[in-house]
Amino acid sequence: MEGDEFWLRLALIPGLGAAKLRAVVGRLGPFQGAEVAQLHAVGLSREQCQAFLNPNRQRLTEAERWLAAPQHRLLTCHHPEYPEALRSLQDAPPLLFIAGDVALLNAPQCALVGSRQATTYGIHWGDYFAHQLAASGLVITSGLAVGIDGIGHRAVLAEGGKTVAVLGNGLQTPYPRCHQGLAERIIASGGLLVSEYLPDTPPLPGHFPQRNRLISGLSLGVLVVEASLRSGSLITARHALEQGREVFALPGHLDSENSQGCHQLIRQGAWLVSQPSELLEVLNSSLHWLPLTVPEPPLAPPMAVASSAAPPCLDLLDKVDNKTTPIDVVAERAGQPLPEVVKQLIELELAGWITAVPGGYVQRKRTSHVRRLDVPI
């Protein structure tokens, strides 16, 4: 049988598990096939050997059909193009399915991750950092998720840079579905999709923490733009620390739940960065640095500082509590159509009187004195 079919049959053995598959592939070496007796000798049971001989034909055919498409590849950990950054990992994936430019696997990468429920603040700075880091020559790696991941990928594409998306499911149907078009644009622009799962594997919850170790493992460092204390981005940061990678975090609003994870990382020793050149300085690699005349970072969006002027839509502001208030609840209290309420809520957010949080809005905490708007924070 041909090489790819041999490795696909191994991956299709029920109950083999990633750790056992890794051990078997490691002991088999780089050759393209083996007799059943050899498989038994490297640790497979008789039942598993039989499963190898009689694989799930439908899944095998699907995987082979996917691999036959242009720019689709299967790399084993013995392949010369397998990323060097992953070889040293104790839990390195034995197989990698890729779509796109395989050369990016060994290019200097920086991971950019953050909350799926990104706020205006996270969107603003995630886009800015991704643009600037891509302009410096770094490949930006993330997980194709909604929120900060997607913002980072799109910013890199707009900059004309290269980006890598590591998925927690098979590449046959990129997840989430709303980002399938983005996945196609990444490949079309010379980027790369990566997964350790067979092409038809569904997006199971347990896959995504595992996926995060590859995002950090491929990268020189991980930048966390915005994250709550329960965010999966903190799992990526933990993997980065265990792998000896640098961890960077953006500070955020003290009263923003979506910045608490970043603040915790900073307290634990992550690099606090306020501009891309600081991150590049720490990485200290042979990259194309940003010009010495780096433009000043753009002012944060108006929502970053509460205005001292009278709030717009004052009547609606009273309908938003100091704890999370869903938009439909605000509309019900105001007795107004939902589209009109959404428009007014955006005005209040831009003026700094409320903050978007997962599940709705909250009123921002305010002091009795007038805040200075011309003092940098």
N, C-alpha and C positions, 0 to 999 in steps of 0.2 A: 504494500500500500504506500501511497505517497506520504511525504513528511507531514503536511498539514492534517491529513486524515488521521494519522497516528496520534497526534497530540489532541485532536478533537475527540477521538474515541476515549482517551484518558480523561478529558474534562467532562465527558458525559457519563462517567461511571457514577451511579447513585451512591450517595453516602460517603464518597471518597474524602470530601472536605478539602479546603484550601491548604491546610498544613500538611496533610498526607500527600496531596498532589505535589506540593512543593518538594517534599522529601523524595518522592518517586522520581520526579523530573530531574532532581539534582543527582540522584544515584544512577540514572540511566545515561547521563552525559549527553553530548550534543548530536549523537547520531540520529538518523531519521526513522528508526523502527526497531522492533524487538520481537523476539519469539515469546509466546505465552510463558514458557519456562523461565525466561529472563525476567518477565514481569512478576512472576511469583517469587523469584529470588530477591527482588528489590522491595518486597513488602506487600504485594497485593495478595489478597486471599483468593481461593479458587473461585468463589462467587464473583469477586470483582474481575477476575480474569475472564470469566464467562460473560460478564457485562461488557467487557472490552470487545470480545468477539461478536457479541450481539447487541450493538448500541441501539439507541432510539433513532431509527432510520429517518423519521421526519425531521428531528432536530439536527441530525448530522447533515441532511440534505440542505436544510435552511442555512446552516453555518457555511457549508461549502459554496452555496449560491452567493451568500454575502461576500465571502472572500474572493470570489471570481470577479467582483466589480473593480473598476479602476481605483487605485489609491487605497485599497483595503488590504491589510496585512495581518498576519499572525506572527508574533515574535516570541520565542522561548527565551528563558533566562540565559541560554547558551549562545544566543544569536549575537553576532558582532555589533548589530545596531541597537541592541537592548540598552536602555539608558544606564550609563555608568553611575548616576546618582542613586539608582535603586539597587544596584548590585550588592552594596554593603549592608542593606537593611535586613534585619533578622527575619522580617515577615514580607520580604520582597515577593511580588506575584510571579509565579512560574511562567504564566502566559500573559501576553498583552495583545489585545485586539486594537488596531489603530486604523483611523481613516484620515488621510491627509498627508502632510509632509513629514516623513519619519525623521528627517534631520533635526527637527525642533526638539526631539526627545533629549538631545545632548547639547542644546543651546542654553546659555545663561537665562534662567527663569526666576521670576518673582511671583509668588502667589498673592492674589488680592481676594480677600474673602470678607463676608459680613452678613448682616441680617437679611432674611427674606422679606421682612416687613420694613424696608428701608424708609427713613424719614427724609424730608427735604434736605436736611443737613447731610445725611449719609449719601444721598444721590449727588449732591453738589460736590462734595469732596472726593467721593469714589470716582466720579467722572474726571475730576481734575488730576488726581494722582495717577490714574490709569493712562490718561493722555500723556502726561509728562514722563512717566516711566517707560512707556512705549517709545517716546521720542528719544530717550536715552539709549535705546538699543536692546532693552530687556524684552524677553518674551513674557507675557503676562499669563499666568496660569490660574484657573478657577474651576468651579464645578457646574457651570451652566444653569444654576438654580435661578429662580426669580429673585429680585432684590439686587443686592450689591454685586453678586456674581455676574448677572446679566448686564448690569451697568458697566462693569469693568470690561467685559468682552466687547460690548458695543463701542465703548470709548476707544479701545485699541483699534478696532476696525476703522473708525472714523479718522484716526491718526495715521492709518496706513501701516500699522505695525502687525506683529504676529501674536497670536494667542492660542493657548492650549486649553481645552475643556476636558476634564476628567469626569466620567459619568459613573453613577452608581447602579447602572443597568446596562443591558446590551446595546450596542451601537445601531442595531437594526431599526429601532424606533427611539430616537433621542428623547429623554425626559427632562423637564416637563414638556408636554405637547405644545404649549404656547411658545416654546423656544426651538421648535424644529426648524423654522426658517432661519433662526440665528445660527443653529448648528450648520446648516447648509452654507451660510455666508462665511462662517469660519473656515470651512474646507475650501470654498471657492477663492478665498483671499490668501491661500497658502498657509492656513493654520492647521490645527490637528485636533482630532477627537481621540480619546484614550479610554479603554475599559479593560478590566481584568475578567469580565464576565462574557460568557458565550453570547453571540449577537442577539438571540431571541429572549434573553433573560429579562424578566420584568423588574420594575423598580421597587424592590422589597425594602422595608425600613432598615433592616440590619445592614444593608449594603452601603449606606451613606457614611456612617462612621468609618467603615473600612476604606471607602473611597477617599476620605479625607487624608489618610496617611500617605496616599500617592500624590495628592496635591502638594503637601509639604515636602515629601521625599524628592520630588522632581525639582524643587526650587532651592535657590540659595537662601531665601528668607521668605517669611510670611507676613504680609501687612493686613491687619484686622482693622477695617474701616469703621465698622459699627456693629456692636454685638451686645445682646442682653446676657445676663448671667447664665441662662440656660441655652445659649446659642450653640449650634454645631460648630461655629467658627472657633470656639474655645477648644473643641476637640482637635481641630486642625492645629491650633497653636501648641497644644500639649504634645501632639505627634512631632511637631517641629522641634520642640525642646529635646525630646527623646532622641531625635535623629541628628542633633547637633546643628540645627539650622537657626538662623537669627529670627527673632520675633519682634515685629514693630506694631504699634497701636496708635491710633489717632485719638486724642482726648476729645470729649464731647461735652454737652450741657450737663451740669451736675444733677439736674432734675429729670434727665432723660433716661428712661429704662433701657433704651437701645444703646446707651454708652456705658452702662455699668460694667459690662464684660470687658470693654477696653480699659476702663479705669482699674479693674482688678488685675489685668495683665500688667499694666504699668506699675502698680504697687508690688507686683511679684518680680519685677526686673525687666520687663519688655522695654524696648526702645520707644520713647515718646518722640514722635515725629510730627512736625508741623509743615514741612515742605519736602518734596521729593529728593532734593539734593542731600538732605540729611540721611535719608535711607541709603542713597547711592554711596555716600561717604563711608557708611558702616560696612557695606558689602565689599568695598575696596577691591573690585575685580577689574579685569581689563575690558571695561565697557566703554561705549561712547558716552562720555559725561555730558550732562546738560551744559549749555554755554555758561561762561563765567557771569555774564549779565543775565542771570535768571530773572525773569519778570516777577514782580511781587505777586504772591498768591492773590487771586481775586477776593474781594470782600465776600464774606459769608452772606448767604441769602438773607433778606430782611427778617425772616423768622428767627434768626440767631439771637437777636437782641430785641427785647420788648420795647415798643415805642411808648414815649411818654404822652403822646397825643391821645385825644379821646378815641376809643376804639370804634371802628366801623361796625355796623350791624349790632348796635348795643343790645337791642332786644334779644337777638339770637344768642349773644354771649351769655346771658343769664340762663339759657337752657343747657349750657355745658357745665358739668360738675367738675370738682377737683379730683375726681377719679374717672376712670375710663367711661365715656358716654358714647354708646353706639350712634351712628349717624341717623338710623331710622328712629331712635328714641328722641333725638334732637328735633327731627322733622315732626314727630307726633306732638311733642310739647309745643312747638312753634305753630302747629296747624298750617304748615306751608308745604307745597310740593317738594319732593325729595331733590329734584335737579336744582331748584332755587336755593334750597338749604345748603347743598354741596358748594354752590358758587359762593355763598356768604361765608361758609366755614373756611374756604380757601383764602378769602380776603382777611379773615381774622387771623389765620395762621401766618400769612405773609406779613401782617402788621405786628406779629409777635405776641398776640394775646392768648392763643391756644397752641397746643402741640399735637401733631398726629402721632398716635400710638397704635400698636396692634389692637384692633377691635373698635377704634373710634378716635375720639379727641378728649383731651383734658385741658382745663384752664391752667395757664402758667402761673407759678407762684410769683407774687409781686410785693415789693416793699412800698412803704408809704412815701419815700422820697422820689424825686425825679431822677431817672437814670441818665447818665451821660452817654451819648451815642457816639462821641468822637474819641473815646478812650479804648485803645486796642486791648483785647483780653489775652 
